[in-house]
Amino acid sequence: MKEKILLFLLCGMVMLFSSCGKETELPTAETIPQETISQLETMPDTEPIPEETTLPSGNDYTVTPEIIYDIPEDEKPPIPEGQGSIFCYAYEPNAQNLIEQHEQIAEGTIENIIYTSIEERAFMQLDFTLTKPYYTDFQAGDKISVYVMGGFMPKNIFEEFFNKNFEDVLTDEISSYTDEKYVVNKGEFFDFPEIGDTWLLFFSKETEVFPEGSFGCWTMPEAIYTPLDENSYICNHTGKTWTVEQLQRDIAQYKPNEETAVN
């Protein structure tokens, strides 16, 4: 960069002297004042990089579960292929039910995953940073905790619970983990959520089951939408897309009399 500036300066001075119509000794690097050269040498080599636009820091509403399983990566059992369990629901995960059956809607990115259990069943606490509020009391940058079924837990706790409640049902499943310290429960997932994943999140308070201040959401594959581009989302399981414009129209249609703020 310095060399380009120096060359530009020399060329400019050549043009200036040439335009005078006089025979004049052309400037060289040796004849340029030392002060000018010193100023060029102290200039930065590159243009300053503009700072990235970041979300507001927001408020932290995440919770801490009573039980936390800190499981080393090298001790996690292999995750089976395919979908986990298939649960029966009273509602089909279409646009109307996703909106009507959940209290709030926002885009969020998973920043942290905690493995825990509730009533001896494996759950994950997903800590989201909300990035685009659509129908929610929260703002962009706020952090919340959402509980989903599935995850890892110690084998002895899993075994004790299922031996007590389903002694003759899951014998094969339990015995398949005899060489492992931990077991995996896939919930309804094909692939476990990972830190950095972004979801179009439909969530509600579940105070009877989950820690106070946390939320629950549907996790059947048909209910999980991720960003396709800046203006639309896609369900990777079905291939269905949902534009932001259509989402806003659907919210207005299916929650016309709700008081939760629409952003």
C-alpha positions as CSV (number, residue, x, y, z in Angstrom):
1,M,0.0,0.0,0.0
2,K,2.9,2.4,0.9
3,E,4.6,1.7,-2.4
4,K,1.4,2.4,-4.4
5,I,1.0,5.8,-2.6
6,L,4.6,6.7,-3.2
7,L,4.3,5.8,-6.9
8,F,1.0,7.8,-7.1
9,L,2.8,10.8,-5.6
10,L,5.7,10.6,-8.0
11,C,3.4,10.4,-11.0
12,G,1.4,13.4,-9.8
13,M,4.5,15.5,-9.4
14,V,5.7,14.4,-12.9
15,M,2.4,15.6,-14.4
16,L,2.6,18.8,-12.5
17,F,6.1,19.7,-13.7
18,S,5.3,18.5,-17.2
19,S,2.4,20.9,-17.5
20,C,4.6,23.9,-16.7
21,G,6.3,23.6,-20.1
22,K,9.7,24.1,-18.6
23,E,12.6,21.8,-18.5
24,T,12.7,20.9,-14.9
25,E,14.5,18.1,-13.1
26,L,12.0,15.4,-12.4
27,P,11.5,14.4,-8.7
28,T,12.8,11.0,-7.5
29,A,12.5,9.1,-4.3
30,E,15.8,10.7,-3.2
31,T,14.5,14.3,-3.8
32,I,11.2,13.9,-2.0
33,P,11.3,15.6,1.4
34,Q,12.2,13.1,4.2
35,E,9.2,14.3,6.2
36,T,6.8,13.2,3.4
37,I,8.5,9.8,3.2
38,S,8.3,9.4,7.0
39,Q,4.6,10.1,7.0
40,L,4.1,7.4,4.3
41,E,6.1,4.9,6.3
42,T,3.9,5.3,9.3
43,M,0.7,4.8,7.4
44,P,-1.0,1.4,8.0
45,D,-0.5,-1.3,5.4
46,T,-4.2,-2.0,5.0
47,E,-7.5,-0.2,5.2
48,P,-9.3,-0.4,8.6
49,I,-11.8,-3.3,8.6
50,P,-15.3,-2.0,9.6
51,E,-16.7,-3.6,12.7
52,E,-19.3,-6.3,12.3
53,T,-22.8,-5.5,13.1
54,T,-23.8,-7.3,16.3
55,L,-27.1,-7.8,18.1
56,P,-27.8,-5.9,21.3
57,S,-26.5,-7.8,24.3
58,G,-30.1,-8.3,25.6
59,N,-31.1,-9.8,28.8
60,D,-30.2,-13.3,30.0
61,Y,-33.3,-15.3,31.0
62,T,-31.7,-18.7,30.9
63,V,-32.1,-21.1,33.8
64,T,-29.9,-23.7,35.5
65,P,-31.3,-27.2,35.8
66,E,-31.1,-29.1,39.1
67,I,-29.4,-32.0,37.4
68,I,-26.5,-31.5,34.9
69,Y,-24.6,-34.3,33.2
70,D,-21.1,-33.2,32.3
71,I,-20.3,-36.0,29.8
72,P,-16.9,-36.1,28.1
73,E,-17.1,-36.3,24.3
74,D,-15.1,-39.5,24.2
75,E,-17.5,-41.2,26.6
76,K,-20.7,-40.4,24.7
77,P,-22.3,-43.6,23.2
78,P,-22.7,-43.6,19.4
79,I,-25.9,-42.0,18.2
80,P,-28.2,-44.4,16.3
81,E,-29.1,-43.6,12.7
82,G,-32.6,-42.6,11.7
83,Q,-35.3,-40.9,13.8
84,G,-35.7,-41.6,17.5
85,S,-39.2,-42.1,18.9
86,I,-42.4,-41.2,17.0
87,F,-44.9,-39.7,19.4
88,C,-48.6,-39.3,18.9
89,Y,-49.9,-35.8,19.1
90,A,-53.4,-34.3,19.1
91,Y,-52.2,-31.7,16.6
92,E,-50.6,-31.9,13.2
93,P,-47.5,-29.7,13.0
94,N,-48.9,-27.4,10.3
95,A,-48.7,-23.6,10.2
96,Q,-52.0,-23.1,12.0
97,N,-51.2,-25.4,14.9
98,L,-47.6,-24.3,15.3
99,I,-48.8,-20.8,15.7
100,E,-52.0,-21.4,17.7
101,Q,-50.6,-24.0,20.1
102,H,-47.5,-22.0,21.1
103,E,-47.4,-18.7,23.0
104,Q,-44.4,-17.1,21.3
105,I,-42.5,-17.1,18.0
106,A,-38.9,-16.0,17.2
107,E,-35.8,-16.9,15.4
108,G,-33.0,-18.0,17.7
109,T,-29.5,-19.5,17.6
110,I,-28.4,-22.2,20.0
111,E,-25.5,-20.9,22.2
112,N,-25.3,-23.7,24.8
113,I,-26.6,-27.3,25.3
114,I,-27.0,-28.8,28.8
115,Y,-27.7,-32.5,29.2
116,T,-30.1,-33.2,32.1
117,S,-33.0,-35.5,33.0
118,I,-36.5,-35.0,34.3
119,E,-38.2,-37.9,36.0
120,E,-35.3,-40.1,35.0
121,R,-35.8,-39.3,31.3
122,A,-33.1,-37.6,29.2
123,F,-33.7,-34.0,28.2
124,M,-31.6,-31.3,26.7
125,Q,-31.7,-27.6,27.8
126,L,-31.1,-25.5,24.7
127,D,-30.1,-22.0,25.5
128,F,-31.1,-19.8,22.5
129,T,-30.1,-16.2,21.7
130,L,-33.1,-14.7,20.0
131,T,-32.2,-13.0,16.7
132,K,-35.5,-12.1,15.1
133,P,-38.6,-11.7,17.3
134,Y,-41.8,-12.3,15.4
135,Y,-44.4,-12.7,18.1
136,T,-42.9,-12.5,21.5
137,D,-42.4,-10.5,24.7
138,F,-38.6,-10.8,24.2
139,Q,-36.2,-8.7,22.2
140,A,-33.4,-9.5,19.8
141,G,-30.4,-10.4,21.9
142,D,-32.3,-11.9,24.8
143,K,-31.4,-15.4,25.9
144,I,-33.9,-18.1,26.9
145,S,-33.8,-21.8,27.8
146,V,-35.9,-24.3,25.9
147,Y,-36.3,-28.0,26.9
148,V,-36.5,-30.8,24.4
149,M,-36.7,-34.5,25.0
150,G,-33.5,-36.5,24.2
151,G,-29.9,-36.4,25.1
152,F,-27.4,-38.4,27.2
153,M,-27.7,-39.6,30.7
154,P,-25.9,-42.1,33.0
155,K,-26.8,-45.7,32.2
156,N,-27.5,-46.7,35.9
157,I,-30.2,-44.0,36.3
158,F,-31.8,-45.0,32.9
159,E,-31.6,-48.7,33.8
160,E,-33.1,-48.2,37.3
161,F,-36.1,-46.2,36.0
162,F,-37.0,-48.5,33.1
163,N,-36.5,-51.7,35.1
164,K,-38.9,-50.3,37.6
165,N,-41.5,-49.1,35.1
166,F,-41.0,-51.2,31.9
167,E,-39.3,-54.3,33.1
168,D,-40.2,-56.5,30.2
169,V,-40.4,-53.9,27.5
170,L,-37.0,-52.4,27.0
171,T,-34.8,-55.2,28.1
172,D,-33.1,-55.4,24.7
173,E,-32.5,-51.6,24.6
174,I,-31.0,-51.6,28.1
175,S,-28.8,-54.6,27.5
176,S,-27.4,-52.9,24.3
177,Y,-25.7,-50.4,26.6
178,T,-24.0,-52.8,28.9
179,D,-20.5,-51.6,27.9
180,E,-21.3,-47.9,28.1
181,K,-21.4,-45.6,31.1
182,Y,-24.0,-43.4,29.4
183,V,-27.1,-44.0,27.2
184,V,-28.5,-41.9,24.4
185,N,-32.1,-41.0,23.9
186,K,-32.8,-39.4,20.5
187,G,-36.2,-38.2,21.4
188,E,-37.9,-37.4,18.1
189,F,-34.8,-36.2,16.4
190,F,-33.1,-37.5,13.3
191,D,-30.0,-35.5,14.2
192,F,-29.3,-33.9,17.6
193,P,-29.3,-30.1,17.7
194,E,-25.9,-28.5,17.8
195,I,-24.4,-25.2,19.0
196,G,-24.7,-22.7,16.3
197,D,-28.0,-24.1,14.8
198,T,-30.7,-21.5,14.1
199,W,-34.3,-22.4,14.4
200,L,-37.6,-20.7,13.7
201,L,-38.7,-21.3,17.3
202,F,-42.3,-21.8,18.5
203,F,-42.2,-22.0,22.3
204,S,-44.4,-21.9,25.4
205,K,-44.0,-22.0,29.1
206,E,-44.1,-25.5,30.6
207,T,-43.9,-24.7,34.3
208,E,-45.4,-28.0,35.4
209,V,-42.6,-30.1,34.0
210,F,-39.6,-27.8,33.2
211,P,-37.7,-25.4,35.5
212,E,-39.5,-22.1,36.2
213,G,-38.7,-19.5,33.6
214,S,-37.9,-22.0,30.9
215,F,-39.9,-23.1,27.8
216,G,-40.9,-26.1,25.8
217,C,-41.3,-26.6,22.0
218,W,-42.4,-29.3,19.6
219,T,-39.5,-31.4,18.2
220,M,-41.1,-33.6,15.6
221,P,-39.1,-33.2,12.4
222,E,-42.1,-31.5,10.6
223,A,-42.0,-28.7,13.2
224,I,-38.4,-27.6,12.9
225,Y,-37.7,-24.8,10.4
226,T,-34.2,-23.3,9.8
227,P,-33.2,-20.3,7.7
228,L,-33.2,-20.8,3.9
229,D,-32.2,-17.2,3.3
230,E,-32.7,-13.8,4.8
231,N,-36.5,-13.9,4.0
232,S,-37.6,-17.5,4.3
233,Y,-37.3,-20.7,6.3
234,I,-37.3,-24.4,5.3
235,C,-38.2,-27.6,7.0
236,N,-35.4,-29.9,6.1
237,H,-37.5,-33.0,6.7
238,T,-40.4,-32.1,4.4
239,G,-38.8,-29.5,2.1
240,K,-41.6,-27.0,2.9
241,T,-40.7,-23.4,2.9
242,W,-42.1,-20.5,4.9
243,T,-41.4,-16.9,3.9
244,V,-41.2,-14.2,6.5
245,E,-44.1,-12.4,4.8
246,Q,-46.3,-15.5,4.9
247,L,-45.3,-16.1,8.5
248,Q,-46.4,-12.6,9.5
249,R,-49.7,-13.1,7.6
250,D,-50.3,-16.4,9.3
251,I,-49.6,-14.9,12.8
252,A,-52.1,-12.1,12.1
253,Q,-54.6,-14.7,11.0
254,Y,-54.2,-17.3,13.7
255,K,-53.5,-15.0,16.7
256,P,-55.7,-12.0,15.9
257,N,-56.8,-11.2,19.4
258,E,-53.7,-12.1,21.4
259,E,-51.9,-9.4,23.5
260,T,-48.3,-10.7,23.0
261,A,-46.4,-8.1,21.1
262,V,-45.9,-8.7,17.4
263,N,-42.5,-7.4,16.2
